């Protein structure tokens, strides 16, 4: 009894600010609102999962983040992962590509092919996906500032290879609003950036209805300093901004909401994360149904990729990241993620090795094959603790969303830099807490070892790859029909200036082998470039 | 110079070099330097070597600090060094932090970066190093 009282007296509060009790009972569950928002799996509001059978019908898609050097090297790694049982691809582009620059741009010097694959023209995409069955392997493009161009390239490449674009599945990250908060691969100012996201959603709804043109990322907002409840609440605010942009063009909600998807972070307290996802599923369903009037269940589904959590991994004792990755995969599975991508143990050092990527892949396969994670839907459902916390997390997210709305909405908060300043202040506080030992990180502020000799295989950056990439771009420029390229770029500029949907013109331009940098320049001629508000 | 007999605050330009968009750490360090009483000019993302040298010169800073997470630090610093030298800023304190692998530290020191604060560095160590070397 004394022990219990003593434990009860220690204030334990999760990162989202919710006090955690030493024991939960039926009374706690009743006090938090009971199971009113539970429903069955596949039933509104989808707290327990978006499908009735979940992983019993089909395990999550395994999609490790991959890409480096050039299209040919990346294609080889794609094939290695597929041969090892990976069921989707998640493409990493280099920073010039992500920022809408060609490999021969002076600003790209030293960065070509460094953190991902360099893509200049459709020619590179043809090489990157050569021999990969796009009906069987779905592809996720981690691209934002230049997303409209890379989506256009993907659709054009698939069409030329004979795939039916109307049946083509796949995802683009294409969440530009979060790039202004974290990750930073913006190109255009906020308003035209939002318009371009609208263009891609509107275009895909009409022409590539199975393709998911946006994956709204709480992930990077969390990495930038947000807590788990804020992460999800801000992501929903951003998703609503995209929905509003498409609705004002007259596209009904049920024609595009079903293709909006999400990308969330997993690091932190296991139960808080599981509750976050269960709460988020119900809240997103409620928003889309009640605020937007969606009628199709699929429109209300919070489909997500999870499993990554860079902030949770450590440079110190990197092999512990294998263990962390296993827990992150477990949390993702317990949370009903549709797709998983785990951070590799060597990521704090380098681009992951083949070996590290295979360990991540095997980690997911262990859960499927040995641990029984696919046998039963929402296995933590009904737990007094998890259900109570789910209700509390949902209430906290609703409070945060109401607060954003009361301050004029998320677009204004991002444009002014005030949302960035808030999460940055939290990141600073977190660092102080880590250094003071208040926020524990194993290997960092507790259980350290003196002599660290991490066994990490460094990914070598090869300057020759960049030169080859630039040569290939020059070759494409020499052999493509110059007049057609100039006309196509004019059309892109005109569509941007006229307020038309830019996607048809961008697709025509990529088919003429216009480069990422050239198409971006045509758009910036009309839209201008983003200027970052630096606020503290 | 010790903190006590300094007549004005240490002035730092903190820059994000190249195309790297990961600025969480840079902003955390900026706040820590400000909390230690320094004046910080944070450039924001996408700075060229020319832009870094120019702001350092115009603002008459004591410290030129870079935060790099995306691996292009050596290429960037090799282009920055001659610009800083030409601008007469070789007597300023140059430091760099972020995802800086150990095998690159010697090359960075040889280029003139006196302080290297890789992932895991403590904020107090960064401020103490600056205070001890300006």
Interface residues (C-beta under 8 A of the other chain):
Chain A: X95 X96 X98 X99 X101 X107 X108 X109 X110 X111 X114 X115 X179 X182 X183 X184 X185 X186 X223 X224 X225 X314 X315 X316 X348 X349 X350 X424 X425 X427 X428 X431 X432 X435 X444 X458 X461 X532 X534 X536
Chain B: X18 X19 X20 X21 X22 X23 X24 X27 X28 X30 X31 X32 X34 X42 X43 X44 X45 X46 X48 X70 X71 X72 X74 X75 X76 X79 X99 X101 X103 X118 X119 X120 X122 X123 X124
